[in-house]
Amino acid sequence: MEIRENVILAPYTTFRIGGPARYFCEVTSIEDLKRALQFSKENNLHFFILGLGSNILVSDKGFGGLVIKMGIKGLEFKEGNEGSIMSAGAGENWDEVIAASVERGHSGIENLSLIPGTAGAAVYQNIGAYGVELKDVLESAKVLDIGSGEIKTYSNKDCKFGYRNSVFKTNKKQDLIILKINLRLLKNNEPNLNYPDLAKMFEGKKPSALEVRNAVIEIRKNKLPYPAEVGNAGSFFKNPTIKTSNFQFLISKHPDLKGFDQGDGTVKLSAAELIEKCGWKGKTRGNVGVSGKHALVLVNYGKGTEEEILDLAKEIKNVVRDQFGMELEPEVEVVGGA
């Protein structure tokens, strides 16, 4: 393991934005990780665990501590009669994990195909798409507790999953690092076709996990700008949730507004719809803008900065608040800065 100095972070993020890390290293084992953490402790440095940089916006000023790129790999399957437990190192490419799963005829995570990031980040963020969330399939996670130095197993319940959230994300001390994840996968399971586009595509059919995966990839490529095409971090804002009574008041003013009943007295709104109704879809501001494919995605057209993205996000938030009375919350995490 080599610890380097003043490494520009932009190439390590899907936004392609970010200044230098004071120190930077990539770890491929638990021993590497412990050495990196010891270095940060001895030098009184903050550290940041970096995956594929797909849900972050790095400051133009960079990060004044140690960036640890998670590179712990490994895929294992423990086969059973009805399915298997799939183990993946936290540094595994998430989409490649799914590809390995469907190749063996297992189902459960195919609806989460083509979401950029690592396996560890999938748990950290509790990613979700097309009717499935990571929490639906997680058996457990192997975790390094920095405070005690112990390696612990966190059950699904221990992870305290929420909407795009987990105990690892809310842990302000940064003393829990995901090393490996274990997923419950099934064979010959009923596919999850609750998402309208999937239901329409497979009407009257029972597709395989591979067919669902291919369909999800096609839908995502048609609806979302992929980071290989233009710099972005996926959905920039979370979908807001409001009380059912408040939703009824909102649609009295905006009758065509869509809402998704959560079954608990709340309704989830589409942040993309709110932003689009405010006229932002496809708009540009200098070197950045709102994707013409999807209003929830802010994009960097090549020379964008953190400041430009944050200014754009603030402007969008203000307009949505003024028009709908809704406060949009960022999903993307801002890293570094003063």
C-alpha atoms as a printed R data frame, in Angstrom:
    type eleno elety resid chain resno       x       y       z
1   ATOM     1    CA   MET     A     1   0.000   0.000   0.000
2   ATOM     2    CA   GLU     A     2   1.330   3.404  -1.034
3   ATOM     3    CA   ILE     A     3   0.211   6.668   0.540
4   ATOM     4    CA   ARG     A     4   0.481   9.485  -1.994
5   ATOM     5    CA   GLU     A     5   0.220  13.233  -1.529
6   ATOM     6    CA   ASN     A     6  -1.851  15.891  -3.338
7   ATOM     7    CA   VAL     A     7  -3.863  13.525  -5.545
8   ATOM     8    CA   ILE     A     8  -6.555  15.257  -7.620
9   ATOM     9    CA   LEU     A     9  -9.901  13.595  -6.836
10  ATOM    10    CA   ALA     A    10 -11.950  14.619  -9.885
11  ATOM    11    CA   PRO     A    11 -10.933  11.522 -11.936
12  ATOM    12    CA   TYR     A    12 -12.071   9.310  -9.045
13  ATOM    13    CA   THR     A    13 -15.636  10.648  -9.059
14  ATOM    14    CA   THR     A    14 -18.489  10.266 -11.527
15  ATOM    15    CA   PHE     A    15 -19.177  14.021 -11.284
16  ATOM    16    CA   ARG     A    16 -15.549  14.567 -12.455
17  ATOM    17    CA   ILE     A    17 -15.300  17.391  -9.946
18  ATOM    18    CA   GLY     A    18 -12.940  17.762  -6.996
19  ATOM    19    CA   GLY     A    19  -9.644  19.222  -5.838
20  ATOM    20    CA   PRO     A    20  -6.676  17.414  -4.279
21  ATOM    21    CA   ALA     A    21  -6.626  14.989  -1.368
22  ATOM    22    CA   ARG     A    22  -3.785  15.844   0.966
23  ATOM    23    CA   TYR     A    23  -3.118  12.115   1.215
24  ATOM    24    CA   PHE     A    24  -4.538   9.243  -0.841
25  ATOM    25    CA   CYS     A    25  -4.203   5.459  -0.798
26  ATOM    26    CA   GLU     A    26  -5.986   2.364  -2.064
27  ATOM    27    CA   VAL     A    27  -6.504  -0.592   0.258
28  ATOM    28    CA   THR     A    28  -7.015  -4.147  -0.979
29  ATOM    29    CA   SER     A    29  -7.042  -5.966   2.383
30  ATOM    30    CA   ILE     A    30  -8.101  -5.454   5.978
31  ATOM    31    CA   GLU     A    31  -4.422  -5.170   6.919
32  ATOM    32    CA   ASP     A    32  -3.982  -2.339   4.386
33  ATOM    33    CA   LEU     A    33  -7.040  -0.599   5.796
34  ATOM    34    CA   LYS     A    34  -5.761  -0.835   9.370
35  ATOM    35    CA   ARG     A    35  -2.391   0.603   8.319
36  ATOM    36    CA   ALA     A    36  -4.105   3.494   6.535
37  ATOM    37    CA   LEU     A    37  -6.250   4.215   9.592
38  ATOM    38    CA   GLN     A    38  -3.177   4.108  11.808
39  ATOM    39    CA   PHE     A    39  -1.499   6.653   9.520
40  ATOM    40    CA   SER     A    40  -4.506   8.982   9.811
41  ATOM    41    CA   LYS     A    41  -4.524   8.593  13.595
42  ATOM    42    CA   GLU     A    42  -0.792   9.224  14.003
43  ATOM    43    CA   ASN     A    43  -1.005  12.330  11.835
44  ATOM    44    CA   ASN     A    44  -4.275  13.580  13.330
45  ATOM    45    CA   LEU     A    45  -6.029  13.410   9.949
46  ATOM    46    CA   HIS     A    46  -9.673  13.046   9.035
47  ATOM    47    CA   PHE     A    47 -10.253  10.205   6.606
48  ATOM    48    CA   PHE     A    48 -12.842   9.479   3.942
49  ATOM    49    CA   ILE     A    49 -13.698   6.068   2.461
50  ATOM    50    CA   LEU     A    50 -14.032   6.351  -1.320
51  ATOM    51    CA   GLY     A    51 -15.753   3.766  -3.495
52  ATOM    52    CA   LEU     A    52 -16.350   4.540  -7.156
53  ATOM    53    CA   GLY     A    53 -17.195   8.168  -6.337
54  ATOM    54    CA   SER     A    54 -20.738   7.869  -7.632
55  ATOM    55    CA   ASN     A    55 -22.838   9.591  -4.971
56  ATOM    56    CA   ILE     A    56 -20.538  12.390  -3.889
57  ATOM    57    CA   LEU     A    57 -19.599  15.928  -4.829
58  ATOM    58    CA   VAL     A    58 -16.012  16.710  -3.857
59  ATOM    59    CA   SER     A    59 -15.071  20.262  -2.932
60  ATOM    60    CA   ASP     A    60 -13.016  22.325  -5.361
61  ATOM    61    CA   LYS     A    61 -10.649  22.805  -2.404
62  ATOM    62    CA   GLY     A    62 -10.223  19.052  -2.115
63  ATOM    63    CA   PHE     A    63  -9.988  17.041   1.099
64  ATOM    64    CA   GLY     A    64  -7.494  17.999   3.778
65  ATOM    65    CA   GLY     A    65  -7.079  14.527   5.232
66  ATOM    66    CA   LEU     A    66  -6.589  10.962   3.987
67  ATOM    67    CA   VAL     A    67  -8.804   9.542   1.236
68  ATOM    68    CA   ILE     A    68  -8.905   5.741   1.436
69  ATOM    69    CA   LYS     A    69 -10.065   4.131  -1.790
70  ATOM    70    CA   MET     A    70 -11.841   0.895  -0.924
71  ATOM    71    CA   GLY     A    71 -10.421  -1.938  -3.032
72  ATOM    72    CA   ILE     A    72 -11.226  -5.016  -0.917
73  ATOM    73    CA   LYS     A    73 -12.568  -7.552  -3.408
74  ATOM    74    CA   GLY     A    74 -13.853 -11.125  -3.427
75  ATOM    75    CA   LEU     A    75 -17.026 -12.971  -4.484
76  ATOM    76    CA   GLU     A    76 -18.289 -16.163  -2.865
77  ATOM    77    CA   PHE     A    77 -21.500 -18.201  -3.099
78  ATOM    78    CA   LYS     A    78 -22.830 -20.560  -0.441
79  ATOM    79    CA   GLU     A    79 -25.389 -22.586  -2.338
80  ATOM    80    CA   GLY     A    80 -28.615 -23.886  -0.784
81  ATOM    81    CA   ASN     A    81 -31.698 -25.683  -2.078
82  ATOM    82    CA   GLU     A    82 -33.690 -22.510  -2.724
83  ATOM    83    CA   GLY     A    83 -30.912 -20.027  -3.290
84  ATOM    84    CA   SER     A    84 -27.626 -18.903  -1.873
85  ATOM    85    CA   ILE     A    85 -25.811 -16.424   0.303
86  ATOM    86    CA   MET     A    86 -23.615 -14.288  -1.900
87  ATOM    87    CA   SER     A    87 -20.654 -12.571  -0.238
88  ATOM    88    CA   ALA     A    88 -18.990  -9.602  -1.899
89  ATOM    89    CA   GLY     A    89 -16.013  -7.525  -0.805
90  ATOM    90    CA   ALA     A    90 -16.916  -3.895  -0.143
91  ATOM    91    CA   GLY     A    91 -14.749  -2.751  -3.059
92  ATOM    92    CA   GLU     A    92 -16.459  -4.929  -5.674
93  ATOM    93    CA   ASN     A    93 -18.164  -3.083  -8.532
94  ATOM    94    CA   TRP     A    94 -21.868  -3.320  -7.670
95  ATOM    95    CA   ASP     A    95 -23.108  -3.979 -11.194
96  ATOM    96    CA   GLU     A    96 -20.551  -6.761 -11.616
97  ATOM    97    CA   VAL     A    97 -21.899  -8.312  -8.408
98  ATOM    98    CA   ILE     A    98 -25.354  -8.398  -9.997
99  ATOM    99    CA   ALA     A    99 -23.979  -9.839 -13.228
100 ATOM   100    CA   ALA     A   100 -22.345 -12.674 -11.247
101 ATOM   101    CA   SER     A   101 -25.636 -13.310  -9.432
102 ATOM   102    CA   VAL     A   102 -27.878 -13.624 -12.489
103 ATOM   103    CA   GLU     A   103 -25.236 -15.677 -14.288
104 ATOM   104    CA   ARG     A   104 -25.874 -18.354 -11.655
105 ATOM   105    CA   GLY     A   105 -29.637 -18.065 -12.037
106 ATOM   106    CA   HIS     A   106 -30.177 -16.225  -8.754
107 ATOM   107    CA   SER     A   107 -32.651 -13.396  -8.292
108 ATOM   108    CA   GLY     A   108 -33.219 -10.598  -5.816
109 ATOM   109    CA   ILE     A   109 -30.915  -7.790  -6.929
110 ATOM   110    CA   GLU     A   110 -31.428  -7.623 -10.698
111 ATOM   111    CA   ASN     A   111 -33.737  -4.579 -10.341
112 ATOM   112    CA   LEU     A   112 -30.733  -2.687  -8.942
113 ATOM   113    CA   SER     A   113 -28.691  -3.176 -12.124
114 ATOM   114    CA   LEU     A   114 -26.456  -0.441 -13.538
115 ATOM   115    CA   ILE     A   115 -26.439   1.670 -10.371
116 ATOM   116    CA   PRO     A   116 -22.856   2.989 -10.239
117 ATOM   117    CA   GLY     A   117 -20.876   2.262  -7.106
118 ATOM   118    CA   THR     A   118 -19.342  -0.446  -4.955
119 ATOM   119    CA   ALA     A   119 -20.961  -3.221  -2.941
120 ATOM   120    CA   GLY     A   120 -20.076  -1.436   0.299
121 ATOM   121    CA   ALA     A   121 -21.626   1.806  -0.914
122 ATOM   122    CA   ALA     A   122 -24.821  -0.067  -1.840
123 ATOM   123    CA   VAL     A   123 -25.296  -0.926   1.834
124 ATOM   124    CA   TYR     A   124 -24.068   2.457   3.115
125 ATOM   125    CA   GLN     A   125 -26.622   4.242   0.939
126 ATOM   126    CA   ASN     A   126 -29.364   1.579   0.988
127 ATOM   127    CA   ILE     A   127 -29.676   1.993  -2.761
128 ATOM   128    CA   GLY     A   128 -33.037   1.403  -4.390
129 ATOM   129    CA   ALA     A   129 -34.609   1.291  -7.836
130 ATOM   130    CA   TYR     A   130 -37.555  -0.225  -9.693
131 ATOM   131    CA   GLY     A   131 -39.354  -1.533  -6.607
132 ATOM   132    CA   VAL     A   132 -36.342  -2.994  -4.760
133 ATOM   133    CA   GLU     A   133 -34.046  -1.667  -2.018
134 ATOM   134    CA   LEU     A   134 -30.767  -3.144  -0.833
135 ATOM   135    CA   LYS     A   135 -32.300  -3.755   2.615
136 ATOM   136    CA   ASP     A   136 -34.695  -6.263   1.025
137 ATOM   137    CA   VAL     A   137 -31.855  -8.688   0.299
138 ATOM   138    CA   LEU     A   138 -29.114  -7.983   2.835
139 ATOM   139    CA   GLU     A   139 -28.390 -10.859   5.218
140 ATOM   140    CA   SER     A   140 -25.518  -9.177   7.070
141 ATOM   141    CA   ALA     A   141 -22.433  -6.999   6.711
142 ATOM   142    CA   LYS     A   142 -18.906  -7.555   7.990
143 ATOM   143    CA   VAL     A   143 -17.732  -4.318   9.599
144 ATOM   144    CA   LEU     A   144 -14.552  -2.900  11.123
145 ATOM   145    CA   ASP     A   145 -15.294  -1.071  14.366
146 ATOM   146    CA   ILE     A   146 -12.451   1.451  14.484
147 ATOM   147    CA   GLY     A   147 -13.021   2.341  18.117
148 ATOM   148    CA   SER     A   148 -12.487  -1.202  19.369
149 ATOM   149    CA   GLY     A   149 -10.465  -2.529  16.445
150 ATOM   150    CA   GLU     A   150 -12.857  -5.484  16.243
151 ATOM   151    CA   ILE     A   151 -14.387  -6.990  13.135
152 ATOM   152    CA   LYS     A   152 -18.108  -7.368  13.755
153 ATOM   153    CA   THR     A   153 -21.107  -8.800  11.939
154 ATOM   154    CA   TYR     A   154 -24.044  -6.439  11.533
155 ATOM   155    CA   SER     A   155 -27.411  -8.065  10.855
156 ATOM   156    CA   ASN     A   156 -29.999  -6.459   8.599
157 ATOM   157    CA   LYS     A   157 -31.684  -5.041  11.700
158 ATOM   158    CA   ASP     A   158 -28.380  -3.698  13.072
159 ATOM   159    CA   CYS     A   159 -27.931  -1.678   9.857
160 ATOM   160    CA   LYS     A   160 -30.994   0.465  10.728
161 ATOM   161    CA   PHE     A   161 -31.940   1.017   7.124
162 ATOM   162    CA   GLY     A   162 -34.036   3.962   6.034
163 ATOM   163    CA   TYR     A   163 -34.760   5.715   2.768
164 ATOM   164    CA   ARG     A   164 -31.271   6.065   1.196
165 ATOM   165    CA   ASN     A   165 -29.869   5.715   4.674
166 ATOM   166    CA   SER     A   166 -28.244   3.308   7.132
167 ATOM   167    CA   VAL     A   167 -26.409   3.280  10.438
168 ATOM   168    CA   PHE     A   168 -23.157   3.601   8.495
169 ATOM   169    CA   LYS     A   169 -24.272   6.868   6.940
170 ATOM   170    CA   THR     A   170 -25.653   8.373  10.148
171 ATOM   171    CA   ASN     A   171 -22.645   7.256  12.227
172 ATOM   172    CA   LYS     A   172 -21.096  10.678  12.854
173 ATOM   173    CA   LYS     A   173 -17.952   9.272  14.469
174 ATOM   174    CA   GLN     A   174 -17.037   7.477  11.243
175 ATOM   175    CA   ASP     A   175 -16.016   4.469  13.309
176 ATOM   176    CA   LEU     A   176 -17.745   1.778  11.229
177 ATOM   177    CA   ILE     A   177 -16.310   0.687   7.892
178 ATOM   178    CA   ILE     A   178 -18.015  -1.939   5.724
179 ATOM   179    CA   LEU     A   179 -15.647  -4.732   4.654
180 ATOM   180    CA   LYS     A   180 -17.948  -7.338   3.125
181 ATOM   181    CA   ILE     A   181 -21.668  -7.763   2.457
182 ATOM   182    CA   ASN     A   182 -23.757 -10.949   2.476
183 ATOM   183    CA   LEU     A   183 -26.894 -11.087   0.332
184 ATOM   184    CA   ARG     A   184 -29.816 -13.546   0.378
185 ATOM   185    CA   LEU     A   185 -30.501 -14.638  -3.192
186 ATOM   186    CA   LEU     A   186 -33.181 -17.011  -4.474
187 ATOM   187    CA   LYS     A   187 -33.634 -19.388  -7.395
188 ATOM   188    CA   ASN     A   188 -36.732 -19.383  -9.604
189 ATOM   189    CA   ASN     A   189 -38.195 -16.541  -7.583
190 ATOM   190    CA   GLU     A   190 -41.134 -14.454  -8.765
191 ATOM   191    CA   PRO     A   191 -39.625 -11.380 -10.433
192 ATOM   192    CA   ASN     A   192 -40.446  -7.970  -8.982
193 ATOM   193    CA   LEU     A   193 -42.344  -6.238 -11.765
194 ATOM   194    CA   ASN     A   194 -44.091  -3.581  -9.672
195 ATOM   195    CA   TYR     A   195 -42.422  -0.753 -11.558
196 ATOM   196    CA   PRO     A   196 -44.803   0.324 -14.385
197 ATOM   197    CA   ASP     A   197 -42.228   0.127 -17.200
198 ATOM   198    CA   LEU     A   198 -41.258  -3.411 -16.185
199 ATOM   199    CA   ALA     A   199 -44.885  -4.487 -15.776
200 ATOM   200    CA   LYS     A   200 -45.681  -3.218 -19.261
201 ATOM   201    CA   MET     A   201 -42.593  -4.814 -20.809
202 ATOM   202    CA   PHE     A   202 -43.299  -8.257 -19.335
203 ATOM   203    CA   GLU     A   203 -47.098  -8.270 -19.313
204 ATOM   204    CA   GLY     A   204 -48.333 -11.879 -19.173
205 ATOM   205    CA   LYS     A   205 -44.783 -13.260 -18.888
206 ATOM   206    CA   LYS     A   206 -42.526 -14.541 -16.114
207 ATOM   207    CA   PRO     A   207 -39.073 -13.263 -17.093
208 ATOM   208    CA   SER     A   208 -35.809 -14.659 -15.767
209 ATOM   209    CA   ALA     A   209 -33.527 -12.607 -13.530
210 ATOM   210    CA   LEU     A   210 -31.272 -12.040 -16.544
211 ATOM   211    CA   GLU     A   211 -34.191 -10.751 -18.640
212 ATOM   212    CA   VAL     A   212 -35.223  -8.362 -15.862
213 ATOM   213    CA   ARG     A   213 -31.631  -7.177 -15.524
214 ATOM   214    CA   ASN     A   214 -31.363  -6.497 -19.255
215 ATOM   215    CA   ALA     A   215 -34.682  -4.633 -19.198
216 ATOM   216    CA   VAL     A   216 -33.601  -2.475 -16.247
217 ATOM   217    CA   ILE     A   217 -30.339  -1.641 -18.009
218 ATOM   218    CA   GLU     A   218 -32.257  -0.623 -21.128
219 ATOM   219    CA   ILE     A   219 -34.685   1.540 -19.126
220 ATOM   220    CA   ARG     A   220 -31.899   3.222 -17.164
221 ATOM   221    CA   LYS     A   221 -29.878   3.993 -20.290
222 ATOM   222    CA   ASN     A   222 -32.937   5.521 -21.944
223 ATOM   223    CA   LYS     A   223 -34.018   7.558 -18.928
224 ATOM   224    CA   LEU     A   224 -30.769   8.536 -17.230
225 ATOM   225    CA   PRO     A   225 -27.485  10.033 -18.407
226 ATOM   226    CA   TYR     A   226 -24.742   7.543 -17.583
227 ATOM   227    CA   PRO     A   227 -21.508   8.934 -16.044
228 ATOM   228    CA   ALA     A   228 -19.517   7.648 -19.036
229 ATOM   229    CA   GLU     A   229 -21.530  10.082 -21.193
230 ATOM   230    CA   VAL     A   230 -21.532  13.165 -18.963
231 ATOM   231    CA   GLY     A   231 -20.354  13.874 -15.413
232 ATOM   232    CA   ASN     A   232 -23.080  13.330 -12.834
233 ATOM   233    CA   ALA     A   233 -23.751  11.644  -9.496
234 ATOM   234    CA   GLY     A   234 -27.168  10.195 -10.314
235 ATOM   235    CA   SER     A   235 -30.185  11.493  -8.423
236 ATOM   236    CA   PHE     A   236 -29.098  14.700  -6.740
237 ATOM   237    CA   PHE     A   237 -32.171  15.046  -4.509
238 ATOM   238    CA   LYS     A   238 -34.237  12.577  -2.484
239 ATOM   239    CA   ASN     A   239 -37.921  12.107  -3.231
240 ATOM   240    CA   PRO     A   240 -39.785  14.039  -0.507
241 ATOM   241    CA   THR     A   241 -42.408  12.385   1.701
242 ATOM   242    CA   ILE     A   242 -45.377  14.271   3.161
243 ATOM   243    CA   LYS     A   243 -48.449  13.458   5.235
244 ATOM   244    CA   THR     A   244 -51.476  12.261   3.285
245 ATOM   245    CA   SER     A   245 -53.508  15.261   4.492
246 ATOM   246    CA   ASN     A   246 -50.833  17.631   3.199
247 ATOM   247    CA   PHE     A   247 -50.804  15.812  -0.134
248 ATOM   248    CA   GLN     A   248 -54.570  16.291  -0.464
249 ATOM   249    CA   PHE     A   249 -54.070  20.024   0.051
250 ATOM   250    CA   LEU     A   250 -51.220  20.057  -2.486
251 ATOM   251    CA   ILE     A   251 -53.241  18.368  -5.248
252 ATOM   252    CA   SER     A   252 -56.101  20.787  -4.666
253 ATOM   253    CA   LYS     A   253 -53.706  23.355  -6.127
254 ATOM   254    CA   HIS     A   254 -51.827  21.000  -8.488
255 ATOM   255    CA   PRO     A   255 -54.360  18.321  -9.554
256 ATOM   256    CA   ASP     A   256 -52.021  16.445 -11.909
257 ATOM   257    CA   LEU     A   257 -49.271  15.951  -9.304
258 ATOM   258    CA   LYS     A   258 -48.369  12.303  -8.785
259 ATOM   259    CA   GLY     A   259 -48.029  10.760  -5.345
260 ATOM   260    CA   PHE     A   260 -47.190   7.255  -4.167
261 ATOM   261    CA   ASP     A   261 -49.073   6.108  -1.055
262 ATOM   262    CA   GLN     A   262 -46.598   4.613   1.433
263 ATOM   263    CA   GLY     A   263 -49.308   2.854   3.456
264 ATOM   264    CA   ASP     A   264 -48.285   4.589   6.682
265 ATOM   265    CA   GLY     A   265 -50.181   7.851   6.389
266 ATOM   266    CA   THR     A   266 -47.576   9.406   4.112
267 ATOM   267    CA   VAL     A   267 -47.210   9.977   0.382
268 ATOM   268    CA   LYS     A   268 -43.939  10.029  -1.522
269 ATOM   269    CA   LEU     A   269 -43.621  12.636  -4.256
270 ATOM   270    CA   SER     A   270 -41.369  12.588  -7.284
271 ATOM   271    CA   ALA     A   271 -38.624  15.179  -6.887
272 ATOM   272    CA   ALA     A   272 -38.004  14.897 -10.626
273 ATOM   273    CA   GLU     A   273 -41.622  15.835 -11.356
274 ATOM   274    CA   LEU     A   274 -41.475  18.849  -9.030
275 ATOM   275    CA   ILE     A   275 -38.252  20.061 -10.644
276 ATOM   276    CA   GLU     A   276 -39.564  19.478 -14.161
277 ATOM   277    CA   LYS     A   277 -42.823  21.311 -13.421
278 ATOM   278    CA   CYS     A   278 -40.709  24.279 -12.357
279 ATOM   279    CA   GLY     A   279 -39.180  24.300 -15.847
280 ATOM   280    CA   TRP     A   280 -35.671  23.119 -14.952
281 ATOM   281    CA   LYS     A   281 -35.310  20.034 -17.117
282 ATOM   282    CA   GLY     A   282 -32.564  20.598 -19.717
283 ATOM   283    CA   LYS     A   283 -31.562  24.032 -18.375
284 ATOM   284    CA   THR     A   284 -27.895  25.013 -18.129
285 ATOM   285    CA   ARG     A   285 -26.017  27.353 -15.832
286 ATOM   286    CA   GLY     A   286 -22.488  27.965 -17.074
287 ATOM   287    CA   ASN     A   287 -20.607  24.661 -17.133
288 ATOM   288    CA   VAL     A   288 -23.357  22.699 -15.361
289 ATOM   289    CA   GLY     A   289 -27.044  22.049 -15.756
290 ATOM   290    CA   VAL     A   290 -30.059  19.783 -15.324
291 ATOM   291    CA   SER     A   291 -30.121  16.712 -17.524
292 ATOM   292    CA   GLY     A   292 -32.468  16.806 -20.482
293 ATOM   293    CA   LYS     A   293 -33.092  13.106 -19.892
294 ATOM   294    CA   HIS     A   294 -34.035  13.285 -16.212
295 ATOM   295    CA   ALA     A   295 -34.746  16.373 -14.106
296 ATOM   296    CA   LEU     A   296 -33.362  14.772 -10.933
297 ATOM   297    CA   VAL     A   297 -29.840  14.560 -12.357
298 ATOM   298    CA   LEU     A   298 -27.490  17.554 -12.231
299 ATOM   299    CA   VAL     A   299 -24.672  17.325 -14.744
300 ATOM   300    CA   ASN     A   300 -21.163  18.631 -15.297
301 ATOM   301    CA   TYR     A   301 -20.585  19.430 -18.970
302 ATOM   302    CA   GLY     A   302 -16.820  19.243 -18.635
303 ATOM   303    CA   LYS     A   303 -15.441  22.155 -16.652
304 ATOM   304    CA   GLY     A   304 -18.000  22.413 -13.899
305 ATOM   305    CA   THR     A   305 -17.076  23.133 -10.283
306 ATOM   306    CA   GLU     A   306 -18.506  22.208  -6.910
307 ATOM   307    CA   GLU     A   307 -19.548  25.826  -6.427
308 ATOM   308    CA   GLU     A   308 -21.520  25.838  -9.703
309 ATOM   309    CA   ILE     A   309 -23.314  22.597  -8.812
310 ATOM   310    CA   LEU     A   310 -24.215  23.826  -5.320
311 ATOM   311    CA   ASP     A   311 -25.420  27.192  -6.642
312 ATOM   312    CA   LEU     A   312 -27.605  25.383  -9.196
313 ATOM   313    CA   ALA     A   313 -28.976  23.026  -6.537
314 ATOM   314    CA   LYS     A   314 -29.773  25.959  -4.253
315 ATOM   315    CA   GLU     A   315 -31.615  27.779  -7.037
316 ATOM   316    CA   ILE     A   316 -33.662  24.662  -7.837
317 ATOM   317    CA   LYS     A   317 -34.502  24.134  -4.141
318 ATOM   318    CA   ASN     A   318 -35.693  27.729  -3.791
319 ATOM   319    CA   VAL     A   319 -37.948  27.561  -6.854
320 ATOM   320    CA   VAL     A   320 -39.496  24.223  -5.803
321 ATOM   321    CA   ARG     A   321 -40.079  25.582  -2.294
322 ATOM   322    CA   ASP     A   322 -41.737  28.718  -3.669
323 ATOM   323    CA   GLN     A   323 -43.996  26.837  -6.096
324 ATOM   324    CA   PHE     A   324 -44.896  23.729  -4.079
325 ATOM   325    CA   GLY     A   325 -43.903  24.461  -0.492
326 ATOM   326    CA   MET     A   326 -41.642  21.411  -0.580
327 ATOM   327    CA   GLU     A   327 -38.095  21.321   0.819
328 ATOM   328    CA   LEU     A   328 -35.837  19.154  -1.327
329 ATOM   329    CA   GLU     A   329 -33.083  17.293   0.505
330 ATOM   330    CA   PRO     A   330 -29.840  16.390  -1.307
331 ATOM   331    CA   GLU     A   331 -29.061  12.719  -1.773
332 ATOM   332    CA   VAL     A   332 -25.525  13.445  -2.919
333 ATOM   333    CA   GLU     A   333 -22.925  13.849  -0.148
334 ATOM   334    CA   VAL     A   334 -20.590  16.862  -0.261
335 ATOM   335    CA   VAL     A   335 -17.028  15.905   0.681
336 ATOM   336    CA   GLY     A   336 -14.162  18.150   1.786
337 ATOM   337    CA   GLY     A   337 -13.968  21.920   1.691
338 ATOM   338    CA   ALA     A   338 -12.774  24.469   4.202
